[in-house]
Amino acid sequence: MNKTAHKKIYVVLTRTGTKVAKLIRMYTREPYSHVSISFDGNLDTLYSFARRGIHNPLNAGFIVEHIEEGIFGRDRNVECAVYCLEFPVEDYNRINRLIYDMLCHKEEYDYNFMGLFMAAINRPCSRPKHFLCSEFVAYVLGIVGVELVAKDYSLIHPENFRTCLDRYCVYEGNLHDYVVSRRNCPEMDSRSIGKIEYLKNLPAIEGRIAKQAGSARSYEELA
């Protein structure tokens, strides 16, 4: 395989109508309250940390999301912003392996509820195998050296993705309309050619990655 080739990963910000999402937006005064990550432009499968079902927000952890199911499937008025990032194949594979490992052990991961409350007073709260949605996506990108802002992952909010990744935004609007837009224009993300080297600061975050992973396996094994 050509080592200079690049593959795309998608970061997706969404705004749903759940009570928790509304409270988060009320506090942050930002348009989006949830962050997911996907390996395909059609967003057939997304990964994040959120409620495992529709009705109980306290039953939350690592989840696989589908646009036509769960909260997204119930609410047809979900607004979103989609960001397309291009990575060298090696970095793409490292992210893919990490998420696959988490998927295989998803019962070991829980939502960082304590971190949610601590973030309200700007206090970091990193817990092994516990993540907020934004904390999770920031951590995943951190595996390949992408650092949005210089602060603990547990203090990163959806707004940090919106501001730092603005140049990579390929769609903003209704989430379900995105599928139609993608079908009509498969190359709608082709303008996101720029690489994300300017966000990289790997030496500063390797220690934080090892701490937040909370796994017996080393960073090198995960990556």
MARMI-520925 format. One line per field, with one value per residue (C-alpha): residue number from 0; residue in three letters; chain; x, y, z. Coordinates in Angstrom, 2 decimals. Example, Ala and Ser with C-alpha at 12.3 -4.5 7.8 and 13.67 -1.06 7.14 Angstrom:
<rs>
seq (0, 1)
type (ALA, SER)
mol (A, A)
x (12.30, 13.67)
y (-4.50, -1.06)
z (7.80, 7.14)
</rs>
This chain:
<rs>
seq (0, 1, 2, 3, 4, 5, 6, 7, 8, 9, 10, 11, 12, 13, 14, 15, 16, 17, 18, 19, 20, 21, 22, 23, 24, 25, 26, 27, 28, 29, 30, 31, 32, 33, 34, 35, 36, 37, 38, 39, 40, 41, 42, 43, 44, 45, 46, 47, 48, 49, 50, 51, 52, 53, 54, 55, 56, 57, 58, 59, 60, 61, 62, 63, 64, 65, 66, 67, 68, 69, 70, 71, 72, 73, 74, 75, 76, 77, 78, 79, 80, 81, 82, 83, 84, 85, 86, 87, 88, 89, 90, 91, 92, 93, 94, 95, 96, 97, 98, 99, 100, 101, 102, 103, 104, 105, 106, 107, 108, 109, 110, 111, 112, 113, 114, 115, 116, 117, 118, 119, 120, 121, 122, 123, 124, 125, 126, 127, 128, 129, 130, 131, 132, 133, 134, 135, 136, 137, 138, 139, 140, 141, 142, 143, 144, 145, 146, 147, 148, 149, 150, 151, 152, 153, 154, 155, 156, 157, 158, 159, 160, 161, 162, 163, 164, 165, 166, 167, 168, 169, 170, 171, 172, 173, 174, 175, 176, 177, 178, 179, 180, 181, 182, 183, 184, 185, 186, 187, 188, 189, 190, 191, 192, 193, 194, 195, 196, 197, 198, 199, 200, 201, 202, 203, 204, 205, 206, 207, 208, 209, 210, 211, 212, 213, 214, 215, 216, 217, 218, 219, 220, 221, 222)
type (MET, ASN, LYS, THR, ALA, HIS, LYS, LYS, ILE, TYR, VAL, VAL, LEU, THR, ARG, THR, GLY, THR, LYS, VAL, ALA, LYS, LEU, ILE, ARG, MET, TYR, THR, ARG, GLU, PRO, TYR, SER, HIS, VAL, SER, ILE, SER, PHE, ASP, GLY, ASN, LEU, ASP, THR, LEU, TYR, SER, PHE, ALA, ARG, ARG, GLY, ILE, HIS, ASN, PRO, LEU, ASN, ALA, GLY, PHE, ILE, VAL, GLU, HIS, ILE, GLU, GLU, GLY, ILE, PHE, GLY, ARG, ASP, ARG, ASN, VAL, GLU, CYS, ALA, VAL, TYR, CYS, LEU, GLU, PHE, PRO, VAL, GLU, ASP, TYR, ASN, ARG, ILE, ASN, ARG, LEU, ILE, TYR, ASP, MET, LEU, CYS, HIS, LYS, GLU, GLU, TYR, ASP, TYR, ASN, PHE, MET, GLY, LEU, PHE, MET, ALA, ALA, ILE, ASN, ARG, PRO, CYS, SER, ARG, PRO, LYS, HIS, PHE, LEU, CYS, SER, GLU, PHE, VAL, ALA, TYR, VAL, LEU, GLY, ILE, VAL, GLY, VAL, GLU, LEU, VAL, ALA, LYS, ASP, TYR, SER, LEU, ILE, HIS, PRO, GLU, ASN, PHE, ARG, THR, CYS, LEU, ASP, ARG, TYR, CYS, VAL, TYR, GLU, GLY, ASN, LEU, HIS, ASP, TYR, VAL, VAL, SER, ARG, ARG, ASN, CYS, PRO, GLU, MET, ASP, SER, ARG, SER, ILE, GLY, LYS, ILE, GLU, TYR, LEU, LYS, ASN, LEU, PRO, ALA, ILE, GLU, GLY, ARG, ILE, ALA, LYS, GLN, ALA, GLY, SER, ALA, ARG, SER, TYR, GLU, GLU, LEU, ALA)
mol (A, A, A, A, A, A, A, A, A, A, A, A, A, A, A, A, A, A, A, A, A, A, A, A, A, A, A, A, A, A, A, A, A, A, A, A, A, A, A, A, A, A, A, A, A, A, A, A, A, A, A, A, A, A, A, A, A, A, A, A, A, A, A, A, A, A, A, A, A, A, A, A, A, A, A, A, A, A, A, A, A, A, A, A, A, A, A, A, A, A, A, A, A, A, A, A, A, A, A, A, A, A, A, A, A, A, A, A, A, A, A, A, A, A, A, A, A, A, A, A, A, A, A, A, A, A, A, A, A, A, A, A, A, A, A, A, A, A, A, A, A, A, A, A, A, A, A, A, A, A, A, A, A, A, A, A, A, A, A, A, A, A, A, A, A, A, A, A, A, A, A, A, A, A, A, A, A, A, A, A, A, A, A, A, A, A, A, A, A, A, A, A, A, A, A, A, A, A, A, A, A, A, A, A, A, A, A, A, A, A, A, A, A, A, A, A, A, A, A, A, A, A, A)
x (0.00, 1.22, 2.47, 1.62, -2.06, -4.63, -7.98, -10.86, -12.38, -15.47, -16.17, -19.88, -21.43, -25.16, -27.97, -30.81, -33.92, -33.30, -33.50, -29.83, -28.78, -30.85, -29.27, -25.79, -26.56, -28.08, -24.83, -22.40, -24.53, -23.28, -25.35, -24.18, -24.09, -22.87, -19.80, -19.36, -16.73, -17.19, -15.06, -17.47, -18.79, -22.37, -22.26, -23.80, -22.03, -20.87, -19.09, -19.48, -20.35, -24.00, -27.13, -27.38, -31.12, -33.67, -35.40, -32.79, -29.99, -28.28, -27.61, -24.77, -21.41, -19.62, -22.19, -22.55, -24.94, -27.02, -28.88, -32.08, -32.05, -32.11, -32.26, -31.29, -34.00, -36.67, -35.90, -36.03, -34.96, -31.44, -29.06, -25.44, -22.03, -19.80, -16.02, -13.84, -10.25, -7.62, -4.98, -2.06, -3.13, -0.95, -2.69, -6.11, -5.41, -4.26, -7.55, -9.50, -7.75, -8.33, -12.07, -12.34, -10.63, -13.08, -15.98, -14.83, -14.75, -17.58, -19.11, -15.98, -16.57, -18.98, -20.06, -18.08, -20.98, -18.63, -16.65, -19.83, -20.50, -16.86, -16.64, -19.37, -16.89, -13.93, -12.28, -10.70, -11.98, -10.33, -11.38, -10.11, -12.49, -14.99, -15.57, -17.77, -18.61, -16.26, -13.62, -13.75, -13.36, -10.55, -8.83, -9.16, -7.67, -4.97, -3.78, -2.34, -1.16, -4.06, -4.60, -7.48, -6.68, -4.08, -6.25, -7.38, -9.59, -12.38, -12.60, -12.94, -16.41, -18.19, -17.39, -13.66, -14.28, -16.46, -13.86, -10.67, -12.01, -13.95, -11.81, -12.71, -16.49, -18.12, -21.77, -23.98, -27.72, -30.26, -28.65, -31.16, -30.86, -27.13, -27.82, -29.70, -26.97, -24.32, -26.25, -26.62, -23.02, -20.75, -17.68, -19.13, -16.17, -13.53, -12.55, -11.25, -7.85, -5.74, -4.02, -4.23, -0.54, -1.07, -3.02, -0.37, 1.56, 2.22, 4.94, 2.69, -0.16, 1.34, 1.33, -2.30, -3.27, -1.68, -3.38, -6.85, -6.82, -7.00, -6.08, -3.50, -2.37, 0.21, -0.27, 2.01, -0.17, -3.34, -1.78)
y (0.00, 3.48, 4.99, 8.49, 7.62, 9.19, 7.99, 9.98, 10.07, 12.09, 14.02, 14.76, 17.35, 17.03, 18.85, 16.65, 17.54, 15.43, 17.10, 16.38, 17.87, 21.00, 21.42, 21.10, 23.72, 25.99, 25.86, 26.06, 28.39, 26.43, 25.04, 21.44, 19.16, 15.78, 14.51, 11.26, 9.80, 7.72, 5.96, 6.36, 9.45, 8.19, 8.01, 4.56, 3.82, 6.30, 5.76, 7.79, 7.80, 8.40, 6.67, 3.05, 3.24, 5.95, 6.33, 6.10, 8.69, 7.15, 3.91, 5.26, 4.21, 3.35, 3.01, 2.45, 4.98, 4.74, 7.66, 5.66, 4.22, 5.37, 9.08, 9.98, 7.76, 9.14, 12.79, 13.85, 17.41, 16.73, 19.45, 18.55, 19.67, 17.14, 17.53, 15.48, 14.85, 13.09, 10.93, 8.88, 5.25, 4.33, 6.85, 5.87, 2.22, 3.12, 4.92, 2.06, -0.53, 1.51, 1.85, -1.80, -2.75, -0.58, -2.11, -5.62, -4.62, -2.07, -3.48, -2.27, 1.37, 3.79, 7.38, 9.89, 11.40, 12.79, 14.47, 16.07, 17.77, 18.70, 20.28, 22.69, 24.20, 23.81, 21.03, 18.11, 14.65, 11.86, 8.39, 5.08, 3.75, 6.55, 9.15, 12.04, 12.08, 15.00, 13.54, 10.26, 11.81, 14.08, 11.04, 9.05, 11.87, 12.24, 8.71, 10.05, 13.33, 15.66, 18.06, 20.51, 22.62, 22.39, 21.10, 17.85, 15.77, 15.83, 19.62, 19.57, 20.55, 20.29, 23.97, 23.12, 20.83, 23.43, 26.18, 24.16, 22.07, 24.82, 24.65, 20.96, 21.38, 19.74, 19.92, 21.77, 21.23, 18.50, 15.12, 13.11, 15.50, 14.77, 11.26, 12.71, 15.29, 12.60, 10.45, 13.33, 14.44, 11.55, 13.78, 16.54, 16.22, 16.38, 19.93, 18.68, 17.89, 19.75, 17.55, 18.33, 18.69, 22.09, 20.44, 17.89, 17.99, 14.34, 14.58, 16.72, 14.21, 10.71, 10.70, 11.78, 9.06, 6.36, 7.71, 7.99, 4.64, 2.84, -0.44, -3.08, -2.89, -0.26, 2.67, 0.96, -2.16, -0.16, 1.91)
z (0.00, -0.82, 2.43, 1.21, 0.75, 3.04, 4.34, 5.76, 9.21, 10.06, 13.23, 13.66, 15.97, 16.60, 18.32, 19.57, 21.52, 24.63, 28.03, 28.76, 25.42, 26.08, 29.52, 28.04, 25.39, 28.00, 29.94, 27.01, 24.85, 21.88, 18.99, 19.44, 22.46, 21.15, 19.28, 17.36, 15.05, 11.89, 9.30, 6.38, 4.63, 4.62, 8.44, 8.38, 11.66, 14.28, 17.60, 20.75, 24.45, 25.25, 26.56, 25.51, 24.94, 24.28, 27.63, 30.39, 30.20, 33.24, 31.38, 29.26, 27.90, 24.67, 21.90, 18.17, 16.62, 13.46, 11.90, 11.51, 15.03, 18.64, 19.40, 15.83, 14.39, 16.71, 16.03, 12.38, 13.20, 14.41, 13.27, 12.61, 11.41, 9.64, 9.51, 7.17, 8.28, 6.18, 7.83, 6.57, 6.32, 9.28, 11.55, 10.20, 11.03, 14.56, 15.20, 13.66, 15.84, 18.97, 18.38, 17.39, 20.66, 22.61, 20.69, 21.60, 25.28, 25.30, 28.48, 30.32, 29.38, 31.04, 30.69, 32.72, 34.68, 37.30, 34.54, 33.24, 36.57, 37.14, 33.71, 34.79, 37.26, 34.90, 36.92, 35.03, 35.90, 33.91, 34.97, 33.56, 30.91, 31.54, 28.85, 27.87, 24.16, 23.43, 25.74, 23.81, 20.35, 21.57, 23.09, 19.87, 17.80, 20.42, 19.66, 16.40, 17.89, 17.14, 20.00, 19.61, 22.65, 25.40, 28.22, 29.76, 27.47, 30.07, 29.68, 25.90, 24.69, 21.31, 20.73, 20.62, 17.66, 15.97, 16.23, 15.69, 12.80, 11.06, 7.92, 7.53, 7.71, 4.68, 5.74, 8.17, 8.37, 9.01, 9.79, 7.76, 4.82, 4.90, 3.59, 0.64, 0.03, 0.13, -2.33, -4.76, -4.36, -3.27, -3.43, -1.26, 1.11, -1.60, -0.68, 2.67, 1.21, 3.76, 6.29, 9.99, 10.71, 12.30, 15.13, 15.98, 19.22, 20.00, 22.72, 24.93, 25.02, 25.08, 28.89, 29.02, 26.55, 28.69, 31.82, 30.33, 28.54, 31.88, 30.24, 31.12, 27.53, 26.75, 24.39, 21.89, 21.90, 21.37, 18.63)
</rs>
